[in-house]
Amino acid sequence: MIKIKAVCIIGSPRNNGSTALVVDKIIKGMEEAGVVVRRYVLGYLNINYCEGCNYCYSMRKCKQHDDMNAIFEDLLESDVVLVASPSYWGDVTGQLKVFFDRSTPYCDTGEGGNIVPEGKYGISVAIRAGQRKNETNHIIDTIEHYFGHLNIKPIERFTMENIHDLGNFEGREDELKQAYAIGFNIKKAIERNMIKGKII
Ligand SMILES: Cc1cc2nc3c(=O)[nH]c(=O)nc-3n(C[C@H](O)[C@H](O)[C@H](O)COP(=O)(O)O)c2cc1C
């Protein structure tokens, strides 16, 4: 029996917005299934821009010290990495983009290649006001591109369109139940990716 840990990165500036509401349903499911969850809202953290100094490509760490350090401590010991974003101009938020840039010390394009331990599984979440599916898919692709360079295997996706504000969740309980179920069933989703107790 594996003790599962999850780190959840909410890419919104808001702690009580639509993205947080959806992620909190997934978290509720995970916690009720015994998963240990750490939750971060990027808008509330001190994360500086990447300075483009390239130090991390060879040193495999960042020269800057801010809230990225704590997030990555958690991420490196988590089995599940959830990354969520509302659409901002058809893409992830600026906050999430900065987070991606600052993850470069752990990116497999650094000297020596991948340094992220095997056995991490990714959940991507995209929320938006508009309804064209291709814009939502673009956000999911961006998050899964990030997962790909950090040795995180995508296993679940959750998206909602037509969500401008909290009032738009009215009548959409079924979708929120699906979000909860993703969290509650995450152990099973991981087990489907395991061979003889070894996470692959
Ligand atoms: C600066 C800004 C840009 C946005 N751009 C888009 C967009 O391009 N497409 C879209 O569907 N929604 C867009 N939205 C709407 C948000 O994605 C939507 O309101 C979402 O529910 C907000 O999530 P939050 O409450 O977690 O911040 C934008 C919102 C803001 C504030």
The ligand as an ORCA input file, in Angstrom:
! r2SCAN-3c Opt
* xyz 0 1
  C      -7.075     39.100    -17.689
  C      -8.102     38.073    -18.047
  C      -8.054     37.463    -19.291
  C      -8.991     36.493    -19.640
  N      -8.919     35.916    -20.875
  C      -9.815     34.942    -21.212
  C      -9.724     34.306    -22.472
  O      -8.879     34.602    -23.310
  N     -10.622     33.323    -22.737
  C     -11.589     32.940    -21.842
  O     -12.365     32.031    -22.142
  N     -11.672     33.531    -20.620
  C     -10.810     34.511    -20.295
  N     -10.885     35.113    -19.056
  C     -11.941     34.685    -18.112
  C     -11.423     33.708    -17.074
  O     -10.756     32.594    -17.650
  C     -12.618     33.183    -16.246
  O     -13.322     34.275    -15.708
  C     -12.208     32.231    -15.146
  O     -13.367     31.642    -14.605
  C     -11.449     32.956    -14.038
  O     -10.946     32.017    -13.128
  P     -10.520     32.428    -11.621
  O     -11.762     32.856    -10.926
  O      -9.896     31.223    -11.058
  O      -9.544     33.559    -11.739
  C      -9.976     36.103    -18.694
  C     -10.008     36.719    -17.441
  C      -9.090     37.693    -17.106
  C      -9.133     38.320    -15.738
*
